[in-house]
């Protein structure tokens, strides 16, 4: 884009820009039709500062304040594809740990029946509330609190997805999965590096898969 070009990613122009973003996601291997449709539907530029609107549909993470970021579109799409893989239609109730600016919760709203999204930083919780207000998403519930213990009041969950990584996946999250549920989160493995972890709950136990390396902000407890 030329340096003096008008900002893109705003107004009607964002439709074409989102279509281009979705084509790039497909080229990167994302194939779940529901995830691609949700990424197409949600206007990412509404979740970043106006000064960053030109970059909203690039495959890059962007700062949202307080040392936090909005994840790359490809990372959001990859995690939600893992969450939804092999499951028909909308899945049930999902816990979204680390609301941030609210973008992932908005995308999830198109894929699941109900979203409980929890954020430990009050300023970001309020920013997400402001960002999501215009979307009128009746199936998204924003919570201010420590996500480390999960949110037992909404359990069991058909899915849990996290936007921050610790030294391991908290046991509380695993225990809040429903039978048949799936958890997708970054965590540090024996290699000392963060990887995407997928945990599935079955009638008689759990399976755990370690996937590609990723880089997320640290998972922290407490509120601020």
N, C-alpha and C positions, 0 to 999 in steps of 0.2 A: 504494500500500500504506500502510495506517495506520502511524503511527510506532510504535505498541505492538503491531503484529501479530507473530505468531511468525515466525521466520526461514523463508523459503521456499528452494527449491532444494536441500533436503536430504531424504534418505530417499526414500520412494515419491512424495512430493509433487513431486520433481524431474522425474518423467515428464511430468506435465501442464505444468510450466513449460517444459520443453524442447520440447514440442509447440507451445506458444505462440510460442517463439523461432523454430521452424522455419516457422510460418505467417507470421511477420514477414519472414523471409528470402525466402519465396516472393513476398510482396507487394513486396519490393524487387527482384524479378527473378531470383532464383536458382531454376533449374528442373531442374538435373541431379539425377536421382533418387538416384544413389549418394551425392552430396555431401549432399543433404538427409537421407538415411538415416544417414550417418555423423555429421552434426551432431546428429541426434536421439539417436543411440546413446551418444555420449560425454558423461559427466557433467562439465560445465565447472566446477561448484562444487568439485570435488575438486582443482582446479589453482590455486585462489586461497586466500588466508588466510581462516580461519574468520570473521573480522570483516567480510569482504567478500562472504560467501556470499549475502547478500540481493541483491547486484548481479550475481551470476554470469551470469544469463541476460538481462541488459539488453544492448543493443547499444552497449557502451562498452568501451574498453580499461581495464585495471586494473593497478595497480602490483604487481610480483612481487619487488621488491627490486633493489638494485644499479643503480638508475636504469633498469631495464628494465620492460616491460609485457607483458601478455597481450593480443594483438590483439583488436579487436572481432569478434564472431561474423560480422558481415556481411563483414568484410575477409578473414577466414579462408575463409569459404564462397566468396567471389568468386575468390580466388586458386586455390583447389582446383578450382573449376569450370573456370577457364581451363586448369588443368593437365590436366584429364580430358576436356575438350570434344572431342566427335567420336571418342572412343576407347571401344571396347566392353569391358565387363568390367573386371577389375582390370588396371591397367597394371603394368609391371615394377618394377625397382629405382629408388627415388627418393632423392635427397639433399635433406635438410632442413637448411638452414643457419640456425643460431640456434635451438637447442632451447628456450631459455627455460625455462618451467615444464613443458614436455612436452605441452601441449594439442594443438598442431598435429600433432605426431608421432602422438598417439593417434587423431586424426581420420583422418590419412593411412593408418593401419594397416588401416582398413576399405576403402580405395580402391586400394591397391597391394599388390604381392606382397611387397615388402621395403623397409624404411625405414632409411636411415643418417642419423641426426640428430646434428649436431655443434654443440657449445657451447664458447665460448672462456672463459667465466667458471666456474671450478670450483664455486663455491657453487651456481650455477644448475644446472650439470650434475648435482650431487648431489641438488638439490631435485627435478629432473625424474625422476631414478632412483627417489627415494622416492615421488613421485606416481604413477609408472607401475607400480610393483612389484605393486600389488593387481590390476592389469588383466591381468597375465601375457600380454603381447603378444609372442609368439615371433618375429614378423616385424619387430620394432623393435630396432635396435641403436644404443645411445647412445654417442657418442664425445666425449671431452674433447680439444679442440684448436682451432687457428686455422682458421676456415672460409673465409678468404680464398683459400687455394689449392685449395679444394674437398676432395675425399677420393679421390685417384687410385686407391687400392686397391680401391674399389668400382665404379669406372667400367668401361664406359660406363653412363650413367643414362638411363632412359626419361623421367625428369623431374627437375628441380631447382627447389626453391622456397626463397625466402629471406625472413627476417623482419627484415632490416636493409638500409638503402640507402646506397650510396656514390655517388661522382661518376660512376661508370659500372659496368656489370656486369663483374666480373672475367673476363678472358680465359680463365683456368683453368677456370671453370665452363663456359663455352661449349665449350671443347675436350673436356670430359668428358661432353658430351651424346652419346647414341647417335643414329645416323641414325633419323629419325622421332621423336626426343625433343623435349621442350619445356621451356623454362625460364621461370619466372614470378618476377620480383623487382622491388623498387622501385629506382629510380636517378634521379639528378638529370639532367635534360635541358637542352637549350640555353636553355630558359626560366629556368633557375636554380631550378626547383621539382622536387620528387620526383614521378615518375609511375610507374605500373605498366608494366613492360616485359615483353613476351612475345617470346622468341626460339625459333624452331623450326629444327631441323637437317634438311636434306634431303640426298639423295645427292650433290648438286652445289653445296651451299652452305647459306646461312642466310637466314631472313627475320626481320625485327625489326619489332614493332608497339609503338607508344607509346599507352597507354590513359589512364585517368583519373588526376588528381592524387591522391596519397596522402601520409601522414605517418608514417614509420617512424623508429625510433632509428637513429643513424648506424652504418654498417658499419665495423668496426675490425679491425685485424690484431693478432696476438699473443694471448697467454693471460694470465689473471690469476686 
